[in-house]
Amino acid sequence: MSARMTALESLTRTTSLDQLQTPAKSGGCASSSCGSPSQPNDVNSAAWEKIKDHPCYSEEAHHYFARMHVAVAPACNIQCHYCNRKFDCANESRPGVVSEKLTPDQALRKVIAVANEVPQLSVLGIAGPGDACYDWRKTKATCERVAKEIPDIKLCISTNGLALAEHVDELAEMNVDHVTITINMIDPEIGAKIYPWIFHDHRRYTGIEAARILHKRQMLGLEMLTERGILTKINSVMIPGVNDEHLIEVNKWVKERGAFLHNVMPLISDPAHGTHYGLTGQRGPRAIELKALRNRLEGGAKLMRHCRQCRADAVGLLGEDRGQEFTLDQVPGEITYDASKRETYRDVVARERGDYITAKNDAIGMIKDAGSGGSLLVAVATKGGGRINEHFGHAKEFQVYEASAMGIKFVEHRKVEQYCLGGWGEETTLERVLAVLEGIDILLCAKIGDCPKHQLTEAGLRATDAFGYDYIETAISTLYAAEFGAEPLPTRA
Amino acid sequence: MSFRIIASQCTQCGACEFECPSGAIKFKGEAYVIDPDKCTECKGAFELQQCASVCPVPETCVPAEL
């Protein structure tokens, strides 16, 4: 077992020596289905084959696989009130923001450089700034060149849908099997409040007419993708007072038309970003409002809850961004693809993840069987693999899980400043971390110092590293059993 | 007569380049530039100038005499 863990961890970069020496804990062969990798219960087999390595489409895959975005298609045919195309800051993390735009040739070099260095890489996306379907020649050239060099990489594009329908057949031919459409409305009256104009059929349209055309084109594009078996994720920006209630209707419409996943994201409207909404004081939703809306949408189109609203040139696992390591000036002019790291990593993951899914399903089953009415909100420090394997002081975010009679559910992630930078923790940072962790019952991490642990306890938050390197769900089910007197799972070594 | 791009405001998205029916827009050095000899203001091709219609930044793609 420890050999597996060593292989998985040693292939990823952010690994310390003590971790390599830590024996892995696992559900392992104690479980009945050892050797037969299972899949999550809520996805059919055909879809699972498509999403199992896609971090954005599968919450399970996001523990293992990484995406990268290349900004090759900067031209756009729509103006949105939440977008400002002049603003760019390297320290910022939000959709549409990039440090450099690339030609298809430059993009190819960058993809190869990342594929050689980041073994988790499984998906290449074109996600802005601009629209991948409108700036089509560059999108197509990039996809074709990358697919030729790295045939197993999954291609993925993001679009506003206006120019989608005319490229659906080419997308299918190019084996693009994941498309994200941003759909914020199905009612043009509401659309007119979000989109000042669109450019379609060689002219600019404004107001309700613009929104009506956009709506029609989005629905047509979605239906065409569904017909061809291309998985479609719908992104919706939640804008309080504009479309928040309306997104319930949007969710119904896209579900009826075959959307695979619905991702409701909070509006980002900092005045410093210079967007129309930022400048006019339109506020974004509070975390609790977003959570409430997502809960109301349960039962409709399947919801995505692990989105990080990453930059349009992000590189790495969803919780991290290594984009700054792969700017064009750091990529060699001549570069050859070396498949070895990615291949080895995939082999290791194939073994590891079957084990994880089994352990996870066992843990969730145990909690459901317990039939208790209690619930626990648990924050986890992790850097992948579905394990509690990040130090409290090194965590840039905590993943939040809810354990209740319904099972164990990933709820959201909460970003924090790293408490421990260079070996020492700062008082004020800890206070901010505590604020972020409001409402959490228990915090799980690989390691935590006595001092911050004590302070967390004083603030009413239990923190423990007793489950370090365990699977997340296994640890939560054990805690749940202790808390509510359910029968715990047999001990796993 | 032609249109011109105010370089300091241009986001270099390039939308104007591929909408131009006359091939008058090119990326030169650091900026997109409209060749006044090739620009027809879209006369005979479209009702409105394509570059100005698609440009996302207000008052950035404008008649040259302004």
HADDOCK unambig.tbl for C-alpha pairs under 7 A between the chains (distance, minus, plus):
assign (segid A and resid 74 and name CA) (segid B and resid 13 and name CA) 4.73 0.50 0.50
assign (segid A and resid 75 and name CA) (segid B and resid 13 and name CA) 4.55 0.50 0.50
assign (segid A and resid 75 and name CA) (segid B and resid 14 and name CA) 5.62 0.50 0.50
assign (segid A and resid 75 and name CA) (segid B and resid 15 and name CA) 4.65 0.50 0.50
assign (segid A and resid 76 and name CA) (segid B and resid 15 and name CA) 6.67 0.50 0.50
assign (segid A and resid 77 and name CA) (segid B and resid 54 and name CA) 6.74 0.50 0.50
assign (segid A and resid 79 and name CA) (segid B and resid 56 and name CA) 6.73 0.50 0.50
assign (segid A and resid 85 and name CA) (segid B and resid 11 and name CA) 6.70 0.50 0.50
assign (segid A and resid 86 and name CA) (segid B and resid 11 and name CA) 5.72 0.50 0.50
assign (segid A and resid 199 and name CA) (segid B and resid 54 and name CA) 6.02 0.50 0.50
assign (segid A and resid 202 and name CA) (segid B and resid 50 and name CA) 6.73 0.50 0.50
assign (segid A and resid 203 and name CA) (segid B and resid 53 and name CA) 6.48 0.50 0.50
assign (segid A and resid 204 and name CA) (segid B and resid 53 and name CA) 5.78 0.50 0.50
